[in-house]
Amino acid sequence: MALSKALVQPFRRNQLAIGAGWRGYFAPFNVPFWVGQTNSAVGPTILDLQNQGPFNTNNMPAGWFDLGWINGFKLTPGSKIGQIKSGYRGATRTQVRGEIGEEFEFKLREFTRLAFKIATGTEVFNLLKTNQASTVGPLSMSGITAVAVGASGYQATGGTATDSRVAGQPTIFLPAGSGSLFTAGNMVVMDIDYDKATTGFVGSNGIPVFVNNAPQDVDFIRKTSDFVANIALVVSGPIAGIAGNQDALVLSQIFAGGGSSSSVNPGPVVPPAGSKVQQMVGWTAREGGTFIMDWSALFVCDTIDGDQLAVYYPHCSIMQFKDIANLAIPNIGTTDETQYELDASFTALAFDDPLDGETIVGYKVWYPSSQSGRSF
């Protein structure tokens, strides 16, 4: 008789999951659209796990933004299993599912504005360039005068431009001469003026403002907007293929913002009509305040065999911003360099699956590759 497999068979290589690590992807959760609804299926940025997966990490579905490599991704189950006991011995006869829940934590290894917003769970405020300091508050001063957008507005692919510097590139078109107010490398925000009166969820980002407490700052929506990008190139007009004499701000990436404050889902993903452009010097996350940001989240791990493991949370929000963690990097000399990571933990919130009405908190997905020879 042959020896037992337990004694002679090594690990079956094609059954192992070996990958480089996890990447995090987030999308806006449309809170204004979700508020007042009886079904928690309303509001998430939905992924069709059957049609859109396995996910092409070089070309994610619209509205999903790559936060880069994450470190220490860990799931903590929060679901409770109840027991029904009977008989004089009090033996467990069956088990039932009680509370459902899950928490997860990770460190974002790349520092970006969106990573800052996700990790802190707060409304991130854009720090506008100003001409003088305020003695009232850290964010009270309005920015330098916002520049009205040109007739061609914002074009994610350069519109009709045939100029090789602009064609195919995300571009803001400005009235002739306005481009001289900006330089390559500047960070800018593009959004509308605030009327100093509207309350509720304001702007494409859906920032909540209390009744009788409207900020008296015309730049408030731009201070809270996600329509932020870096200028890669300033092109003076006229520009070949573009009607009229307009300047162009060629951006380093398309705008990654919006998604809320809309009667449809997903919400707007480009700046609204009538938007203006202002320079920024940075951003800040305030610890405290009233509101917590909500998101849809996806985590992906690809294996060397072409399989893909994914974890999808339709609705989640931060439990706490834990730290700007550090990882020492040895350096020859008198000073050690340190890498900093944004460390946060999240709670997976309820989602009513439209398929059968079951309330769930997340999906764990496996996409086997046809090349891996994996058995089931």
C-alpha positions as CSV (number, residue, x, y, z in Angstrom):
1,M,0.0,0.0,0.0
2,A,1.2,3.5,-0.9
3,L,2.4,5.7,1.9
4,S,-0.1,8.3,3.1
5,K,-0.2,11.7,1.4
6,A,0.4,13.2,4.8
7,L,3.8,11.6,4.8
8,V,5.0,12.1,1.2
9,Q,3.0,14.9,-0.6
10,P,4.5,18.4,-0.5
11,F,2.4,21.5,-0.8
12,R,0.6,21.6,-4.1
13,R,2.1,24.7,-5.6
14,N,-1.0,25.6,-7.7
15,Q,-3.1,25.6,-4.6
16,L,-1.0,28.2,-2.8
17,A,-1.8,32.0,-2.8
18,I,1.4,33.9,-3.2
19,G,1.1,37.6,-4.1
20,A,3.0,40.9,-3.8
21,G,0.6,42.5,-1.4
22,W,-2.7,44.5,-1.1
23,R,-3.7,47.6,-3.0
24,G,-6.5,49.8,-1.8
25,Y,-9.2,51.4,-3.9
26,F,-11.9,53.8,-2.6
27,A,-15.0,55.4,-4.1
28,P,-17.4,58.1,-2.8
29,F,-20.4,56.9,-0.8
30,N,-23.3,59.3,-1.7
31,V,-24.5,60.3,1.7
32,P,-26.9,63.0,0.5
33,F,-28.6,60.5,-1.8
34,W,-28.7,57.8,0.9
35,V,-30.1,60.0,3.7
36,G,-33.8,59.4,4.3
37,Q,-33.8,56.1,2.3
38,T,-35.3,53.0,3.9
39,N,-32.9,50.6,2.1
40,S,-29.1,50.7,2.8
41,A,-28.5,49.5,-0.8
42,V,-28.9,53.1,-1.9
43,G,-25.7,55.2,-1.8
44,P,-22.7,53.0,-2.4
45,T,-20.6,53.0,-5.5
46,I,-21.6,49.6,-6.8
47,L,-19.1,47.1,-8.2
48,D,-20.6,44.2,-10.3
49,L,-18.5,41.4,-9.1
50,Q,-19.7,39.2,-11.9
51,N,-19.2,41.6,-14.8
52,Q,-16.3,43.8,-13.7
53,G,-14.1,41.2,-12.0
54,P,-11.4,40.1,-11.9
55,F,-10.4,43.8,-11.7
56,N,-7.9,45.4,-14.1
57,T,-5.8,47.3,-11.6
58,N,-4.5,49.5,-14.5
59,N,-8.0,50.5,-15.5
60,M,-10.5,50.4,-12.6
61,P,-14.2,51.1,-13.0
62,A,-15.2,54.8,-13.2
63,G,-15.3,56.5,-9.8
64,W,-12.7,54.2,-8.1
65,F,-9.4,55.7,-7.1
66,D,-6.1,53.9,-6.5
67,L,-4.7,54.6,-3.1
68,G,-1.6,52.5,-3.8
69,W,0.1,49.9,-1.7
70,I,-1.3,49.3,1.8
71,N,0.5,47.7,4.7
72,G,-0.8,45.5,7.6
73,F,-4.3,44.9,6.1
74,K,-6.2,43.0,8.8
75,L,-9.9,42.0,9.1
76,T,-11.5,41.7,12.6
77,P,-14.8,39.8,12.5
78,G,-17.6,41.4,14.6
79,S,-20.5,39.0,13.8
80,K,-22.0,37.1,16.7
81,I,-23.3,33.6,16.6
82,G,-26.1,32.8,19.0
83,Q,-26.9,29.3,20.4
84,I,-30.3,27.7,21.0
85,K,-30.1,25.2,23.8
86,S,-32.7,22.7,25.1
87,G,-33.1,19.5,27.1
88,Y,-32.2,18.9,30.7
89,R,-28.5,18.9,29.8
90,G,-28.9,22.3,28.1
91,A,-27.2,21.0,25.0
92,T,-26.8,23.3,22.0
93,R,-29.3,22.2,19.3
94,T,-28.6,24.8,16.7
95,Q,-26.9,28.0,16.1
96,V,-28.3,31.3,14.6
97,R,-26.6,34.4,13.3
98,G,-27.1,37.4,15.6
99,E,-25.3,40.7,15.2
100,I,-23.3,41.2,12.0
101,G,-20.3,43.4,11.7
102,E,-16.7,43.6,10.7
103,E,-13.8,45.9,11.2
104,F,-10.6,46.3,9.1
105,E,-7.4,48.3,9.5
106,F,-4.5,49.1,7.3
107,K,-1.7,51.6,6.7
108,L,-1.6,53.7,3.6
109,R,2.0,53.7,2.4
110,E,1.5,56.6,0.0
111,F,0.8,60.2,1.1
112,T,-1.8,61.9,-1.1
113,R,-4.7,64.2,-0.4
114,L,-7.3,61.5,-0.9
115,A,-5.3,59.1,1.3
116,F,-5.3,61.8,4.0
117,K,-9.0,62.2,3.7
118,I,-9.8,58.5,3.9
119,A,-7.4,57.8,6.7
120,T,-8.6,60.7,9.0
121,G,-12.3,60.2,8.2
122,T,-12.8,64.0,8.2
123,E,-13.7,66.7,5.8
124,V,-10.4,67.7,4.4
125,F,-10.0,71.5,3.8
126,N,-7.9,72.9,1.0
127,L,-5.5,75.6,2.1
128,L,-6.0,78.3,-0.4
129,K,-3.2,80.7,-1.3
130,T,-3.8,84.1,0.5
131,N,-2.3,87.5,0.5
132,Q,-2.5,88.1,4.3
133,A,-2.9,86.1,7.5
134,S,-6.1,85.9,9.5
135,T,-6.2,86.7,13.3
136,V,-9.6,85.0,13.6
137,G,-9.0,81.3,12.7
138,P,-6.6,79.0,10.9
139,L,-8.9,78.6,7.9
140,S,-10.9,81.9,8.0
141,M,-9.2,84.0,5.3
142,S,-10.5,83.8,1.8
143,G,-8.1,82.9,-1.0
144,I,-6.7,85.1,-3.6
145,T,-9.3,86.0,-6.3
146,A,-10.6,82.9,-8.1
147,V,-10.2,82.9,-11.9
148,A,-13.3,82.3,-14.0
149,V,-13.0,79.3,-16.4
150,G,-12.9,79.9,-20.2
151,A,-15.5,78.9,-22.7
152,S,-14.2,75.4,-23.2
153,G,-14.2,74.7,-19.4
154,Y,-12.6,71.6,-18.1
155,Q,-11.9,68.7,-20.5
156,A,-10.7,65.4,-19.2
157,T,-9.1,64.6,-22.6
158,G,-8.2,68.1,-23.9
159,G,-11.4,68.5,-25.8
160,T,-10.9,69.3,-29.5
161,A,-7.3,70.5,-29.1
162,T,-4.9,69.4,-31.7
163,D,-1.9,71.0,-30.0
164,S,0.3,68.0,-28.9
165,R,0.8,69.6,-25.5
166,V,-2.9,69.6,-24.8
167,A,-4.5,66.9,-26.9
168,G,-5.5,63.9,-24.8
169,Q,-4.6,65.6,-21.5
170,P,-6.9,66.7,-18.6
171,T,-7.1,70.4,-19.2
172,I,-8.7,73.6,-17.7
173,F,-9.2,76.3,-20.3
174,L,-9.0,79.9,-19.2
175,P,-9.7,83.3,-20.8
176,A,-6.7,84.6,-22.7
177,G,-4.0,86.0,-20.4
178,S,-5.3,84.2,-17.3
179,G,-2.8,81.4,-17.6
180,S,-0.1,83.8,-16.6
181,L,-1.5,83.8,-13.1
182,F,-0.4,80.2,-12.7
183,T,2.8,78.2,-13.0
184,A,3.6,74.6,-13.5
185,G,3.8,72.7,-10.3
186,N,1.0,74.8,-8.6
187,M,-1.8,72.9,-7.0
188,V,-5.3,74.2,-7.9
189,V,-8.9,73.6,-7.0
190,M,-11.8,74.1,-9.4
191,D,-15.3,74.6,-8.1
192,I,-18.2,77.1,-7.8
193,D,-18.6,80.1,-5.4
194,Y,-20.5,79.6,-2.2
195,D,-23.6,81.8,-1.8
196,K,-23.0,82.1,2.0
197,A,-26.6,81.0,2.6
198,T,-27.3,77.5,1.5
199,T,-27.4,74.8,4.2
200,G,-27.7,71.0,4.1
201,F,-25.3,69.2,1.8
202,V,-23.5,71.8,-0.3
203,G,-21.2,71.4,-3.3
204,S,-20.5,68.3,-5.4
205,N,-18.7,66.8,-2.5
206,G,-21.8,67.0,-0.3
207,I,-20.3,68.8,2.7
208,P,-22.9,69.2,5.4
209,V,-23.7,72.7,6.7
210,F,-26.0,73.3,9.7
211,V,-29.0,75.6,9.4
212,N,-28.3,79.1,10.7
213,N,-24.6,78.4,10.6
214,A,-23.7,79.0,7.0
215,P,-20.0,80.0,6.5
216,Q,-19.6,83.6,5.4
217,D,-16.8,82.7,2.9
218,V,-17.4,82.8,-0.9
219,D,-14.6,80.2,-1.2
220,F,-16.1,77.7,1.2
221,I,-17.1,75.1,-1.5
222,R,-13.6,75.4,-3.0
223,K,-12.1,74.9,0.4
224,T,-13.9,71.6,0.8
225,S,-13.9,70.5,-2.9
226,D,-12.3,67.3,-4.1
227,F,-11.7,68.7,-7.6
228,V,-8.0,69.2,-6.9
229,A,-5.0,68.6,-9.2
230,N,-1.5,69.7,-10.0
231,I,-0.6,71.8,-13.0
232,A,1.8,70.0,-15.3
233,L,2.1,72.7,-18.0
234,V,0.7,76.2,-18.7
235,V,0.0,76.8,-22.4
236,S,-0.7,80.3,-23.7
237,G,-3.4,80.7,-26.4
238,P,-4.4,80.6,-29.1
239,I,-4.4,76.8,-29.0
240,A,-4.8,74.8,-32.2
241,G,-8.2,73.1,-32.4
242,I,-9.7,75.2,-29.6
243,A,-12.2,77.9,-30.6
244,G,-11.3,81.5,-29.6
245,N,-8.2,82.7,-27.8
246,Q,-7.9,80.6,-24.6
247,D,-5.1,79.6,-22.3
248,A,-4.8,76.1,-20.9
249,L,-3.7,74.6,-17.6
250,V,-2.7,71.0,-18.4
251,L,-3.2,68.9,-15.3
252,S,-1.1,66.0,-14.0
253,Q,-4.2,63.9,-13.6
254,I,-7.9,64.0,-14.1
255,F,-10.0,65.4,-11.2
256,A,-10.8,62.7,-8.7
257,G,-13.7,64.2,-6.8
258,G,-17.4,64.6,-6.4
259,G,-19.7,61.7,-6.0
260,S,-22.2,63.2,-3.5
261,S,-24.8,65.9,-3.2
262,S,-26.8,64.6,-6.1
263,S,-30.3,63.1,-6.8
264,V,-28.6,60.3,-8.8
265,N,-25.9,57.8,-7.9
266,P,-23.0,58.1,-8.5
267,G,-23.0,61.8,-8.3
268,P,-21.0,64.4,-10.4
269,V,-17.4,63.6,-11.1
270,V,-16.4,66.8,-12.9
271,P,-16.7,70.4,-11.7
272,P,-20.1,72.1,-12.2
273,A,-20.8,74.8,-14.7
274,G,-19.7,78.3,-13.4
275,S,-16.7,76.9,-11.6
276,K,-13.6,79.0,-10.9
277,V,-10.0,78.1,-10.3
278,Q,-7.9,79.0,-7.2
279,Q,-4.3,78.2,-6.2
280,M,-3.7,76.0,-3.1
281,V,-0.7,75.5,-0.8
282,G,-1.8,72.3,0.9
283,W,-4.6,70.7,2.8
284,T,-5.6,70.0,6.4
285,A,-7.7,67.4,8.3
286,R,-9.3,68.7,11.4
287,E,-9.6,66.3,14.4
288,G,-13.0,66.7,15.8
289,G,-16.1,68.2,14.3
290,T,-19.5,66.5,13.8
291,F,-19.5,64.5,10.6
292,I,-17.8,61.3,9.5
293,M,-17.0,60.6,5.9
294,D,-18.4,57.4,4.3
295,W,-16.9,55.4,1.5
296,S,-17.1,52.3,-0.7
297,A,-13.8,50.3,-0.5
298,L,-12.1,47.6,-2.5
299,F,-8.9,45.7,-1.6
300,V,-7.1,43.6,-4.3
301,C,-4.3,41.1,-4.1
302,D,-3.0,39.5,-7.3
303,T,-1.1,36.2,-7.1
304,I,1.9,35.0,-9.2
305,D,-0.4,32.5,-10.8
306,G,-2.8,35.1,-12.1
307,D,-5.5,34.5,-9.4
308,Q,-7.0,37.5,-7.7
309,L,-8.3,37.9,-4.2
310,A,-10.6,40.9,-3.5
311,V,-12.4,42.3,-0.5
312,Y,-15.3,44.6,-1.3
313,Y,-17.1,46.8,1.2
314,P,-20.1,48.7,-0.3
315,H,-20.4,51.0,2.7
316,C,-17.7,51.8,5.3
317,S,-16.5,54.6,7.5
318,I,-13.6,55.3,9.7
319,M,-13.6,54.0,13.3
320,Q,-10.5,56.0,14.2
321,F,-7.5,57.7,12.7
322,K,-4.8,55.9,14.6
323,D,-1.5,57.6,13.8
324,I,0.9,58.9,11.3
325,A,3.0,55.8,11.8
326,N,6.7,55.6,11.1
327,L,9.0,53.0,9.8
328,A,12.7,53.6,10.3
329,I,15.0,53.4,7.2
330,P,18.6,52.9,8.2
331,N,20.8,55.6,6.7
332,I,24.6,55.9,6.8
333,G,25.3,59.2,8.5
334,T,24.2,61.1,11.5
335,T,20.5,61.1,10.7
336,D,18.2,58.2,10.1
337,E,15.4,58.6,7.6
338,T,11.9,57.5,8.4
339,Q,9.0,56.5,6.2
340,Y,5.6,57.7,7.4
341,E,2.3,55.9,6.8
342,L,-1.3,56.9,7.5
343,D,-2.7,54.3,9.9
344,A,-6.5,53.9,10.2
345,S,-9.2,51.4,11.2
346,F,-12.6,51.2,9.6
347,T,-16.0,49.7,10.3
348,A,-17.9,47.9,7.6
349,L,-21.5,49.2,7.6
350,A,-24.7,47.5,6.6
351,F,-25.7,46.9,3.0
352,D,-29.0,45.3,2.0
353,D,-28.1,43.1,-1.0
354,P,-30.8,43.7,-3.6
355,L,-30.5,40.0,-4.8
356,D,-32.3,38.6,-1.8
357,G,-32.7,41.3,0.8
358,E,-30.1,39.9,3.1
359,T,-28.2,42.4,5.2
360,I,-24.4,42.0,4.8
361,V,-21.3,44.0,5.5
362,G,-18.8,42.9,2.9
363,Y,-17.8,40.4,0.1
364,K,-14.7,38.2,0.0
365,V,-14.0,37.3,-3.6
366,W,-11.8,34.8,-5.4
367,Y,-11.1,34.9,-9.1
368,P,-9.1,31.8,-10.1
369,S,-7.0,32.1,-13.2
370,S,-7.5,29.5,-16.0
371,Q,-3.7,29.2,-16.1
372,S,-3.2,28.3,-12.5
373,G,-4.7,24.8,-12.7
374,R,-6.4,25.3,-9.3
375,S,-8.7,22.5,-8.3
376,F,-11.9,22.9,-6.3
